[in-house]
Amino acid sequence: METSTQTLLFAAELIEDNGTYTLVVEDVGKGTVQSTPVPKAMVDKLPAFLAALTAKLSPVQRSRGW
């Protein structure tokens, strides 16, 4: 039986503070954190972007057994 080990590479958070959005990304391996402001228009499009990315990658995931 094959075992799988998962390794967290990056962690991301989208933070809202009084209508201002900030994307915070941690590079877990390097121990660094970067943040950048994100316009609300991009935040609003995030669900559609993630759905498109999932649709594009889903055949790859199935063929690799993810």
Contacts in CASP RR format, 6 or more apart in sequence:
PFRMAT RR
TARGET T0000
AUTHOR 0000-0000-0000
METHOD contacts of the structure
MODEL  1
METSTQTLLFAAELIEDNGTYTLVVEDVGKGTVQSTPVPKAMVDKLPAFL
AALTAKLSPVQRSRGW
8 28 0 8 1.000
9 27 0 8 1.000
9 28 0 8 1.000
9 29 0 8 1.000
10 25 0 8 1.000
10 26 0 8 1.000
10 27 0 8 1.000
10 28 0 8 1.000
11 25 0 8 1.000
11 26 0 8 1.000
11 28 0 8 1.000
12 23 0 8 1.000
12 24 0 8 1.000
12 25 0 8 1.000
12 26 0 8 1.000
13 23 0 8 1.000
13 24 0 8 1.000
14 21 0 8 1.000
14 22 0 8 1.000
14 23 0 8 1.000
14 24 0 8 1.000
14 38 0 8 1.000
14 43 0 8 1.000
14 46 0 8 1.000
15 21 0 8 1.000
15 22 0 8 1.000
15 23 0 8 1.000
15 24 0 8 1.000
16 43 0 8 1.000
19 40 0 8 1.000
20 37 0 8 1.000
21 37 0 8 1.000
21 38 0 8 1.000
21 39 0 8 1.000
21 40 0 8 1.000
21 42 0 8 1.000
21 43 0 8 1.000
22 35 0 8 1.000
22 36 0 8 1.000
22 37 0 8 1.000
22 38 0 8 1.000
23 35 0 8 1.000
23 36 0 8 1.000
23 37 0 8 1.000
23 38 0 8 1.000
24 33 0 8 1.000
24 34 0 8 1.000
24 35 0 8 1.000
25 33 0 8 1.000
25 34 0 8 1.000
25 35 0 8 1.000
26 32 0 8 1.000
26 33 0 8 1.000
27 33 0 8 1.000
27 34 0 8 1.000
END
